């Protein structure tokens, strides 16, 4: 195999065309790309045409998906007699229920914590909540008996989808389709509503009339696959982003689509020195189907992905005006140090990889495919940012999405070509190194350390109620195995492709074993709900045993489930040890 690199990386980066980035971004942002619509299909045909022109092998697939988006909504403040007092501008949410003239009292639940719900009875009432409309908040409100939700955004109304179901529902998950309406209001109106509730707490409360019309139906949605083969036909890197959007979505996700096309164009010119292939996937159903496109792809191409996909690079919302913060990004632990090095080289900023989020088309955890990035450049967060949306982002990632994210004002004037070029440099260099260099740039010591740390904590908190010693011993053995693998990778010669293939096979085995342990509770072939999960989800409830009456039914029910889950974790760790053993060093190499 000839993987000699005739192109200096700086020369490669110099091939990025700002003109092409702007042209493709501008063209994609002409269409309102709601999933399954004719305009979205026009965008897909445009992207496919460019990829065909660049010499990639393209396939345009279609599949059914349950798609939803808000149509119109109204919120009216009522007086004691039920007559209208004021109309409050609002925006409905995808996957929420359609209602006509729902009248009810509104109660203020703040951030909607378990303590907030414990303090007051919300059954038959509409709850007022801080922040973006999220699946977690809607699910908690419905579980408490609320019949609707009003979310206080910032100074802008943000489109959101509130289904907790990852992808298309199944018989088991369909019961979580929201049964109640939800709308968003701007901060000023939300605080005024909160003031009225406080002033009328002892005088019958505050009542509203809520109407919300939401589109929800089965749609045929497109999914574009484009392949750039490498010399090793057995491996490829997946590079994915969604093409659907809220309205024209110039940043989310038109700019990211432009970056994908530019990376594809440049790497296609160097296909003869790619060790492994590049596969681009453009999803529909991200915004309006809760990642239905990537979930369908994982379900229908499971074995191909398991056998041949070595890494997944995701891209979302590049090039935003004012997005100068690169201080953190999401990654599976084994790719974190690699991503940090690329971002640091290109930006000069100190950065750190945080554990991969349960968001953004991360539909491949069950398969065990390590992933890198999602959103990358962010608007800096400061102490002056006090609105609920900025606070949520700032606490999580240190930066924040710009104010026009998920709004009708996500238009081309919000794109900064300098930022878009820098983001594209990071993605191009990342994909180049992943596809060109034979040795995979993965370090599994952080992943095993996270498993050991989590198991140690769970054992300390569960005490004698659940014995995790076998899991701990196997994780310790895996730590030694990961250390040995890292040392072998550091010593292997770049031209020793036979040894590199052995090391890569072991790295794939590590990922296939460890990612499902750390990131899934639903198992390898199903998909967890669309909300945050703790590390090693199967054992996350173990500490609860120590707080329960050991003679209660609930204790025995939970312990039985946890014993079964412990067996699953133990076996996964055993299989990881069996699959990652390394052959003895060959002294002749």
Beta strands, then each sheet from edge to edge (+ up, - down):
strand 1: 57-78
strand 2: 84-88
strand 3: 91-92
strand 4: 99-108
strand 5: 126-130
strand 6: 148-152
strand 7: 181-185
strand 8: 206-228
strand 9: 232-242
strand 10: 276-283
strand 11: 309-314
strand 12: 328-331
strand 13: 352-355
strand 14: 371-372
strand 15: 379-380
strand 16: 399-400
sheet 1: 2+ 1- 8+ 4- 5- 6- 7- 3+
sheet 2: 2+ 1- 8+ 10- 9- 11- 14-
sheet 3: 12+ 13+
sheet 4: 15+ 16-
end
